[in-house]
Amino acid sequence: MQQSAARTWALTGAGAGVVALAATAANVSALSVVATIAAVGACVLAVREAGQGASSPSSRDGAANGDVSLGQVAPLLEALPDPALLIDREGRIAGSNAAARRQLQFEASGLRLSAILRNPELLDAVQAAADDGVSRTVAYEVSAPVEEHFKTYVAPIAWGRDVGALMVFHDQTAMMATERMRADFLANASHELKTPLASLTLLIETLVGPARADPEAQTQFFAMMQVQAARMRRLIEDLLSLSKIELNEHVPPTDRANLVDVVREAASIAAPVAKERDIRIEVDAPAATIVVGERFQLAQVVQNLIDNAIKYSPNGGVVRLRLGVAPDREAAVAEAGRRWDEAGRIALLSPPPGQGAFVFLRVEDEGAGIARRHLPRLSERFYRVERDDGPQREGTGLGLAIVKHIVNRHRGGLLVESVVGQGSAFAVVIRQAADAPGIVVN
């Protein structure tokens, strides 16, 4: 009867612990993470009591003698929504959940924590939790392949005579990105909107003053006001688009997209604009190329690159789009960004190393080219190359910044090469979907 009652209490406690764990997924505050750790403790105690209640006296004696290990607690970590690690007193990983293995990019248990984390403050916190029973909160940042921020909660945990530390990584990247996005948006918008607003103010003052009785001047000024209003609209749209992209930049996409379809559709959309200046768009692409990516964002990348190529091409020129698949990263970089012998070139964003095929898209124009000194700054917000071949082209100066952040979210690369007097080429390199049929370039 006592064993049955103990088993009933233990199973009820375990269920309550799992419910508490699930509840933390809906609240990501600091208190919720503390609740998560407490829930793990509740589950541990519950399962331990369940085991003792259902076992024989000899097995209970074994548990009392410390014949248990932290590894027995490890399956409970899978119920946690955040990445979690269980570390023994020797600094080895006794358990982990799928979120932690995915975030920290490791598979096997038994590894030393120092082999996958090189943060001294975190390692010290884990040691203090295991040796002295001290709980700590440590800020942990990752800079590559994208910037990520975590608040890591480290707490002591004991199972029988085995002691260690529980680590829970609470992702704060989105919150910090939102704060930075607000500050950047206000700073950029207030700075860049000054010019069109000043122009509109001057035009309005002229209309209500000297041009009040001049219909011809009014028509001219109304057209100028329309241009400035359109400029402000494009600027705000691009700023909002860039802010939205940056907000989710740390979360890689999981959808599939046929990049060939994206490229051909973008070229078709741009064709009427190119035709106005007698510019021809040529597309060289295989039948299909599947990548892991968000179709709408990939279309933004291709559209921005084509628009830039058309903008800086001479009347009657040609914009060439070449899409292909290379067997590895080095071959893709060579095909995409090293085609002209005398070119100045730079990787605005380097594709990450890895095995497998890579897809590349190269967009070439026949414009005036870009001097080497300008190349490193091309993806900066609002950076415009000063040109000597006529008036400045229209644009917000955000197109390449948008391209870079989208490509970074897709864990790809952005390459540029240019020859003054010949033209420029912008190339994107993205990993091919693992099960996609490969079309290897020669």
C-alpha positions in Angstrom: 0.0 0.0 0.0 2.8 2.4 0.9 4.6 1.6 -2.4 1.4 2.2 -4.4 0.8 5.6 -2.6 4.4 6.6 -3.2 4.1 5.7 -6.9 0.9 7.7 -7.2 2.4 10.7 -5.5 5.5 10.5 -7.6 3.7 10.2 -10.9 1.5 13.1 -10.0 4.5 15.2 -9.1 6.2 14.3 -12.3 3.1 15.3 -14.3 3.0 18.6 -12.4 6.7 19.2 -13.2 6.1 18.5 -16.9 3.1 20.9 -16.9 5.3 23.5 -15.3 8.0 23.0 -18.0 5.5 23.4 -20.8 4.1 26.5 -19.2 7.5 28.2 -19.4 7.4 28.1 -23.2 4.7 30.7 -23.1 6.7 33.1 -20.9 10.3 33.9 -21.6 10.9 36.3 -18.7 13.7 35.8 -16.1 11.1 34.5 -13.6 9.9 31.9 -16.2 13.4 30.5 -16.5 13.8 30.2 -12.8 10.4 28.4 -12.8 11.8 26.1 -15.4 14.8 25.2 -13.3 12.5 24.7 -10.3 10.2 22.5 -12.4 13.2 20.3 -13.4 13.9 19.9 -9.7 10.3 18.9 -9.1 10.5 16.3 -11.9 13.8 15.0 -10.6 12.4 14.5 -7.1 9.2 13.0 -8.4 10.8 10.5 -10.7 13.3 9.6 -8.0 10.5 8.9 -5.5 8.6 6.9 -8.1 11.6 4.7 -8.7 12.0 4.1 -5.0 8.4 3.4 -4.4 8.2 0.9 -7.2 11.5 -0.9 -6.5 12.6 -3.5 -4.1 14.4 -2.7 -0.8 17.7 -3.8 -2.3 17.3 -1.3 -5.2 16.4 1.4 -2.7 19.5 0.6 -0.7 21.5 1.0 -4.0 20.0 4.4 -4.6 20.8 5.4 -1.0 24.4 4.3 -1.5 24.7 6.7 -4.5 24.4 4.1 -7.3 22.8 6.7 -9.5 24.2 9.3 -12.0 23.2 12.7 -13.4 22.7 10.9 -16.8 19.4 9.5 -15.4 18.1 13.1 -15.2 19.1 13.9 -18.8 15.8 12.8 -20.5 13.9 15.4 -18.6 15.9 18.2 -20.4 14.0 17.4 -23.6 10.9 19.0 -22.0 12.6 22.4 -21.8 11.9 24.9 -24.6 15.2 26.6 -24.2 18.7 25.0 -24.9 19.7 23.2 -21.7 22.8 21.3 -20.6 23.5 19.1 -17.6 27.2 19.3 -16.5 28.9 16.9 -14.0 31.5 17.9 -11.4 34.3 17.1 -13.8 33.0 19.6 -16.4 31.7 17.0 -18.8 28.3 17.1 -20.5 26.1 14.5 -18.8 22.9 15.5 -20.7 21.5 17.9 -23.2 18.3 18.6 -25.1 17.9 18.9 -28.9 17.8 22.7 -28.7 21.2 22.8 -27.0 22.8 20.4 -29.5 21.4 22.4 -32.4 22.5 25.7 -30.9 26.0 24.7 -29.8 26.5 22.3 -32.7 27.6 19.1 -31.0 26.2 15.6 -30.8 27.9 13.3 -28.2 27.5 13.4 -24.4 30.7 13.1 -22.4 32.4 16.0 -24.1 34.0 18.6 -21.9 32.0 21.8 -21.7 35.2 23.8 -22.5 35.4 22.0 -25.9 32.2 23.7 -27.1 32.1 26.9 -25.0 35.1 29.2 -24.7 33.5 31.7 -22.3 35.5 31.9 -19.1 32.7 33.5 -17.1 30.3 30.7 -18.0 32.8 28.0 -17.2 33.5 29.6 -13.8 29.8 29.8 -13.1 29.4 26.1 -13.9 32.3 25.2 -11.6 30.9 27.3 -8.8 27.5 25.7 -9.1 29.0 22.2 -9.0 31.5 22.8 -6.2 29.8 25.4 -4.0 26.1 25.3 -4.9 26.1 28.9 -6.2 23.6 30.0 -8.8 24.5 32.6 -11.3 23.2 34.5 -14.4 25.8 35.0 -17.1 25.4 37.0 -20.4 26.6 34.9 -23.3 27.2 36.3 -26.9 27.8 34.6 -30.2 29.2 36.7 -33.1 29.3 34.1 -35.9 27.7 33.2 -38.2 25.2 35.8 -36.9 25.1 37.8 -33.8 23.2 36.2 -30.9 22.6 37.1 -27.3 21.7 34.7 -24.4 21.1 35.1 -20.7 22.4 31.9 -19.2 21.1 30.6 -15.9 23.4 28.3 -14.1 22.2 26.4 -11.0 23.4 23.5 -8.9 21.7 20.1 -9.2 22.2 16.9 -7.2 21.0 13.3 -7.9 22.0 10.9 -5.2 25.6 11.6 -4.4 26.2 12.9 -7.9 26.3 16.7 -8.2 26.7 19.1 -11.1 25.2 22.1 -12.8 22.2 22.8 -14.9 22.5 25.5 -17.6 19.6 27.1 -19.4 20.2 29.5 -22.3 17.5 32.1 -22.7 17.6 33.7 -26.1 17.4 37.5 -25.9 18.5 38.2 -29.5 15.1 39.3 -30.7 14.6 41.6 -27.7 18.0 43.3 -28.1 17.5 43.5 -31.9 14.1 45.2 -31.3 15.7 47.8 -29.1 18.5 48.5 -31.5 16.1 48.6 -34.4 14.0 51.3 -32.7 17.1 53.4 -32.1 18.5 52.9 -35.6 15.2 53.6 -37.2 14.7 56.9 -35.4 18.3 58.0 -36.0 18.2 57.0 -39.7 14.8 58.3 -40.4 15.3 61.7 -38.8 18.6 62.1 -40.7 17.5 61.0 -44.1 14.1 62.6 -44.1 15.5 66.0 -43.4 16.4 66.7 -47.1 13.0 65.8 -48.7 11.1 67.5 -45.9 13.2 70.7 -46.3 12.5 70.5 -50.0 8.7 70.1 -49.5 8.7 73.0 -47.0 10.4 75.3 -49.4 8.1 74.3 -52.3 5.0 74.9 -50.1 6.2 78.3 -49.0 6.8 79.2 -52.7 3.4 78.0 -53.7 1.6 80.1 -51.1 3.9 83.0 -51.8 5.5 84.1 -55.1 3.9 81.3 -57.2 0.4 81.8 -55.8 -0.9 83.3 -59.1 1.4 81.4 -61.5 -0.4 78.2 -62.7 2.6 77.1 -64.8 5.0 77.4 -61.8 2.4 75.6 -59.6 2.3 72.7 -62.0 6.1 72.4 -61.9 6.2 72.7 -58.1 3.5 70.1 -57.6 5.5 67.6 -59.7 8.6 68.3 -57.6 6.6 67.8 -54.4 5.3 64.5 -55.8 8.9 63.4 -56.4 10.0 64.3 -52.8 7.0 62.6 -51.3 7.7 59.4 -53.3 11.3 59.6 -52.1 10.2 59.7 -48.5 7.8 56.8 -49.0 10.5 54.6 -50.5 12.9 55.5 -47.7 10.4 54.6 -45.0 9.5 51.4 -46.8 13.1 50.4 -47.1 13.9 51.3 -43.4 10.9 49.2 -42.2 11.9 46.3 -44.5 15.5 46.4 -43.2 14.4 46.6 -39.6 12.1 43.6 -40.0 14.9 41.6 -41.7 17.4 42.4 -38.9 14.8 41.4 -36.2 14.8 37.8 -37.5 18.3 37.6 -38.9 19.5 35.2 -36.2 16.8 32.7 -37.1 17.8 30.8 -40.3 14.9 29.9 -42.7 13.6 26.4 -43.1 11.5 26.7 -46.2 12.5 25.4 -49.6 12.7 27.7 -52.7 13.5 27.1 -56.4 16.0 29.8 -57.0 15.7 29.5 -60.8 12.0 30.4 -60.6 12.8 33.3 -58.3 15.5 34.7 -60.7 13.3 34.3 -63.8 10.4 36.0 -62.1 12.5 38.9 -60.9 14.0 39.3 -64.4 10.5 39.4 -65.9 9.4 42.0 -63.5 12.4 44.2 -64.2 12.1 43.8 -68.0 9.7 46.8 -68.7 12.1 49.2 -66.8 15.1 47.8 -68.7 13.3 48.1 -72.0 12.7 51.9 -71.5 16.5 52.3 -71.8 17.0 49.6 -74.3 18.8 47.4 -71.8 18.7 43.6 -72.4 18.5 41.1 -69.5 20.1 37.8 -70.1 19.5 34.8 -67.8 21.7 31.7 -67.8 20.3 29.2 -65.4 19.7 25.4 -65.0 16.3 23.9 -65.0 15.9 23.9 -61.2 18.0 24.8 -58.2 16.6 24.2 -54.7 17.9 26.0 -51.7 16.8 26.3 -48.1 15.4 29.8 -48.0 12.4 32.1 -47.7 11.2 32.8 -51.3 10.0 36.4 -50.6 13.3 37.4 -49.1 15.3 35.7 -51.9 13.2 37.6 -54.4 14.1 40.9 -52.6 17.8 40.0 -53.0 17.5 39.2 -56.7 15.3 42.2 -57.4 17.6 44.6 -55.7 20.7 43.3 -57.5 18.9 43.5 -60.9 17.6 47.0 -60.2 21.1 48.2 -59.3 22.5 46.6 -62.5 19.9 48.3 -64.6 20.4 51.7 -62.8 24.1 51.8 -63.5 24.1 50.3 -67.0 24.4 52.6 -70.0 21.5 52.8 -72.5 21.6 49.8 -74.8 23.7 47.8 -72.4 23.3 44.2 -71.1 22.6 42.9 -67.6 23.7 39.2 -67.3 22.4 36.9 -64.6 24.3 33.6 -64.2 23.0 30.9 -61.8 24.7 27.6 -61.1 25.7 25.0 -58.6 29.3 24.3 -57.5 30.5 21.1 -55.7 31.9 23.0 -52.8 32.4 26.5 -51.2 35.7 27.3 -52.9 34.4 26.4 -56.4 31.3 28.5 -55.8 33.3 31.5 -54.7 35.6 31.2 -57.7 32.7 30.9 -60.2 30.7 33.7 -58.6 33.3 36.3 -57.6 36.5 35.7 -59.5 35.8 36.0 -63.2 37.7 39.2 -64.2 41.5 39.2 -64.0 42.0 42.9 -63.4 39.0 43.4 -61.1 39.0 44.8 -57.6 37.1 42.4 -55.4 35.9 41.9 -51.9 33.6 39.6 -49.9 31.1 41.8 -48.1 29.9 38.7 -46.4 31.9 35.4 -46.5 30.0 32.2 -47.0 30.5 29.9 -44.0 32.7 26.8 -44.4 31.0 23.4 -44.8 30.6 20.3 -46.9 28.2 19.9 -49.8 27.2 21.9 -52.9 26.7 25.6 -53.0 24.4 27.6 -55.3 25.6 30.9 -56.7 24.0 33.8 -58.5 26.1 36.4 -60.3 24.6 39.7 -61.6 26.8 41.7 -64.0 26.3 45.1 -65.5 28.2 47.1 -68.1 28.4 50.3 -66.2 31.3 52.6 -65.3 32.6 50.2 -62.6 33.4 51.0 -58.9 36.8 52.2 -57.7 38.5 49.8 -55.2 38.3 52.4 -52.4 34.5 52.2 -52.4 34.1 48.4 -52.3 34.4 47.8 -48.5 31.6 50.3 -47.8 29.0 49.3 -50.4 26.7 47.5 -48.0 26.7 50.4 -45.4 23.4 52.1 -44.9 22.9 55.1 -47.1 26.4 54.9 -48.6 26.4 56.1 -52.2 29.4 56.1 -54.6 30.2 59.6 -55.9 30.3 59.4 -59.7 31.8 61.7 -62.3 29.7 60.4 -65.2 26.6 62.4 -64.6 23.9 63.0 -62.0 23.5 60.7 -59.0 21.1 57.8 -59.5 17.8 57.7 -57.6 17.6 55.4 -54.6 17.5 55.2 -50.8 21.0 53.8 -50.4 19.6 50.8 -48.5 19.3 48.2 -51.3 22.7 46.5 -50.7 22.2 46.7 -46.9 19.0 44.8 -47.3 20.7 42.2 -49.6 23.5 41.7 -47.1 21.2 41.1 -44.1 19.0 38.7 -46.0 22.0 36.7 -47.3 23.4 36.6 -43.8 20.1 35.2 -42.5 20.4 32.5 -45.1 24.0 31.8 -44.0 25.4 32.7 -47.4 28.0 35.0 -48.9 27.9 38.3 -50.8 30.8 38.9 -53.2 31.6 42.0 -55.4 34.1 42.5 -58.1 34.4 45.5 -60.4 36.6 46.9 -63.1 36.5 50.7 -63.7 35.4 51.3 -67.3 34.1 47.7 -67.7 31.3 47.1 -65.1 30.5 45.5 -61.8 29.3 42.1 -60.7 27.5 41.2 -57.4 27.2 37.6 -56.5 25.3 35.6 -53.8 26.4 32.2 -52.6 24.0 30.0 -50.7 24.2 26.3 -49.6 22.1 24.0 -51.8 19.4 22.0 -50.1 20.9 18.7 -49.0 18.6 16.4 -51.0 18.4 18.7 -54.1 19.8 17.3 -57.4 23.2 18.9 -58.1 24.2 20.6 -61.4 27.9 21.1 -61.2 29.6 23.8 -63.3 32.7 23.0 -65.3 
